[in-house]
Each structure stands twice: as C-alpha cells, then as structure tokens.
C-alpha cells in the first residue's frame, strides 16, 4: 500500500500512513487513502473494520482535508493511525488560524462540517504548531450494537 508520497509503519502495534496532499484531487485522494488504509488494517493486521467505520472515517477525512485546502495555502499532510481501538485522523496545514466551531443551528445553510465531525468522533482537538496547525479526531473501530449517536449519522 505504501507508494508515492506515502509511508506505513508498524511499531509497537501502531499502524499508520501519511500522505502530503496538494492539487485539485486532494479530497478524493484522501478518501481513497483512508479506504485503502482501513482495508489493509483489516486484511493485513486482522483488526475488524465495519462498513459504518469505513464510511465514518472517510467522512471525517473528507471534512478535515476540505477545510485545510479551503482555508490554508499550500499542501496539507494527512496522517491516519490506529491506536487504542480507534483511527486517529490528523491533518496539518500551513495556516495558524484555528477553526471556528459554530454552535448547532438547523437554520444555517452550510458550515456544518466540524459540527458533524465533533458529533461522530470520540475526540476532536486542534492546536497551533511551530508552523501552521494540526486538527485531530478519533473514530472508534468497534461498532456500538446499541446504536450510539455516531451510528445514526451514516
């Protein structure tokens, strides 16, 4: 799976992949990387990945990369890592401006992406870095048969 501009590592049971994204096909490439990564997580490393988790991770990746490409100049770096029973999704970009997380408003048209990400993820955080910022979110690998709120989004 690791190819041009990608790296994959297995160190102390941590599985990860990173890819620099720049250009017009970033969002589709990011979703493809997430799908490929999770397929390998299941096939190669034996961790269960449901269709719901596959879709949820692709949704979060799409939202975070879309925001990075929309609001920051230059490339962004997507990192996916499986750790502690979750897929940790991290997107670095060159802008130091932190995202504005708006309060839920059913009357607002658009700008619901981070609201959705925060609703479906175990954790969501952002931080400034020496150059730019990093936004991170975690999607739990295990499905909730009781139908938690994350399970109702997809």
C-alpha positions as CSV (number, residue, x, y, z in Angstrom):
1,X,0.0,0.0,0.0
2,X,2.8,2.5,0.7
3,X,3.6,4.1,-2.5
4,X,4.5,7.5,-3.9
5,X,4.4,10.1,-1.1
6,X,3.0,7.6,1.5
7,X,4.6,5.7,4.3
8,X,3.2,3.0,6.5
9,X,4.7,1.7,9.7
10,X,4.1,-1.0,12.3
11,X,5.9,-0.1,15.5
12,X,4.7,-1.4,18.9
13,X,1.4,-2.4,17.3
14,X,0.8,1.1,15.9
15,X,-0.3,1.1,12.3
16,X,-0.1,4.4,10.4
17,X,0.1,6.0,7.0
18,X,0.8,9.7,6.0
19,X,0.4,11.5,2.7
20,X,1.1,15.0,1.6
21,X,-1.8,16.4,-0.4
22,X,-1.6,19.2,-2.9
23,X,-3.6,19.9,-6.1
24,X,-7.1,19.6,-7.3
25,X,-7.8,15.9,-6.5
26,X,-6.9,16.1,-2.8
27,X,-10.2,15.2,-1.2
28,X,-10.8,12.2,-3.4
29,X,-7.2,11.1,-2.9
30,X,-7.6,11.5,0.9
31,X,-10.8,9.3,0.9
32,X,-9.0,6.7,-1.2
33,X,-6.1,6.7,1.2
34,X,-8.4,6.2,4.1
35,X,-10.3,3.4,2.4
36,X,-7.1,1.6,1.4
37,X,-5.6,2.1,4.8
38,X,-8.6,0.6,6.6
39,X,-8.8,-2.3,4.1
40,X,-5.1,-3.1,4.9
41,X,-5.8,-2.7,8.7
42,X,-8.4,-5.4,8.4
43,X,-6.7,-7.7,5.8
44,X,-3.1,-7.4,6.9
45,X,-3.4,-6.7,10.6
46,X,-6.6,-8.5,11.4
47,X,-8.5,-5.6,13.0
48,X,-12.2,-5.5,12.4
49,X,-13.4,-2.6,10.3
50,X,-17.2,-2.3,9.7
51,X,-18.8,-0.6,6.8
52,X,-20.0,2.1,9.2
53,X,-16.5,2.8,10.4
54,X,-15.2,2.8,6.9
55,X,-17.8,5.4,5.9
56,X,-17.3,7.4,9.1
57,X,-13.5,7.7,8.7
58,X,-13.9,8.7,5.0
59,X,-16.4,11.4,6.1
60,X,-14.1,12.8,8.7
61,X,-11.1,12.7,6.4
62,X,-13.1,14.5,3.7
63,X,-14.3,17.3,6.0
64,X,-10.8,17.9,7.6
65,X,-8.9,17.9,4.3
66,X,-11.6,20.0,2.6
67,X,-11.2,22.7,5.3
68,X,-7.4,22.5,5.1
69,X,-7.5,23.0,1.3
70,X,-10.2,25.7,1.6
71,X,-8.6,27.9,4.3
72,X,-4.8,27.3,4.1
73,X,-2.3,28.0,1.4
74,X,-0.1,25.2,0.2
75,X,-0.2,21.5,0.8
76,X,-1.6,19.7,3.8
77,X,-0.5,16.5,5.5
78,X,-3.0,13.7,6.3
79,X,-2.0,11.1,8.8
80,X,-4.1,8.0,9.8
81,X,-3.1,5.9,12.7
82,X,-4.7,3.0,14.5
83,X,-4.2,3.2,18.3
84,X,-6.2,2.3,21.4
85,X,-9.1,0.9,19.4
86,X,-9.6,3.9,17.2
87,X,-8.5,5.5,13.9
88,X,-6.7,8.8,14.8
89,X,-7.1,11.2,11.9
90,X,-4.7,14.2,11.8
91,X,-4.5,16.9,9.2
92,X,-1.7,19.5,9.3
93,X,-1.9,22.7,7.2
94,X,0.2,25.9,7.0
95,X,-2.4,28.3,8.4
96,X,-2.1,29.4,12.0
97,X,-5.8,30.4,12.1
98,X,-7.7,27.9,14.3
99,X,-11.1,26.7,13.1
100,X,-14.3,28.4,14.2
101,X,-16.6,25.8,15.6
102,X,-20.1,27.2,15.3
103,X,-23.0,26.3,17.6
104,X,-25.6,24.0,16.1
105,X,-28.1,25.9,14.0
106,X,-30.6,24.0,11.9
107,X,-31.5,27.2,10.0
108,X,-27.9,27.8,8.9
109,X,-27.1,26.6,5.3
110,X,-23.6,25.1,5.2
111,X,-20.7,25.2,7.6
112,X,-21.9,22.1,9.5
113,X,-18.8,20.0,8.8
114,X,-16.9,20.4,12.1
115,X,-20.2,20.1,13.9
116,X,-20.7,16.7,12.3
117,X,-17.1,15.7,12.9
118,X,-17.4,16.5,16.6
119,X,-20.7,14.5,16.9
120,X,-19.3,11.3,15.3
121,X,-15.8,11.2,16.8
122,X,-14.5,10.0,20.2
123,X,-12.3,13.1,20.4
124,X,-11.7,16.3,18.4
125,X,-8.9,18.8,19.0
126,X,-6.8,21.4,17.3
127,X,-3.6,23.1,18.1
128,X,-1.1,25.5,16.7
129,X,2.2,24.1,15.7
130,X,5.6,25.9,15.1
131,X,4.4,26.2,11.5
132,X,0.7,26.0,10.9
133,X,-1.8,24.0,12.9
134,X,-2.9,20.4,13.3
135,X,-6.5,19.2,13.6
136,X,-7.1,15.7,15.0
137,X,-10.1,13.5,15.5
138,X,-10.6,9.8,16.5
139,X,-13.2,7.4,15.2
140,X,-13.7,4.2,17.3
141,X,-13.2,1.0,15.4
142,X,-15.8,-1.0,17.4
143,X,-19.4,-0.7,16.4
144,X,-22.0,0.0,19.1
145,X,-24.8,-2.5,18.7
146,X,-26.9,-0.2,20.8
147,X,-26.8,2.4,18.2
148,X,-24.8,5.3,19.6
149,X,-25.2,8.8,18.0
150,X,-22.2,8.1,15.7
151,X,-24.0,5.1,14.3
152,X,-27.0,7.2,13.3
153,X,-25.1,9.6,11.1
154,X,-24.4,7.2,8.2
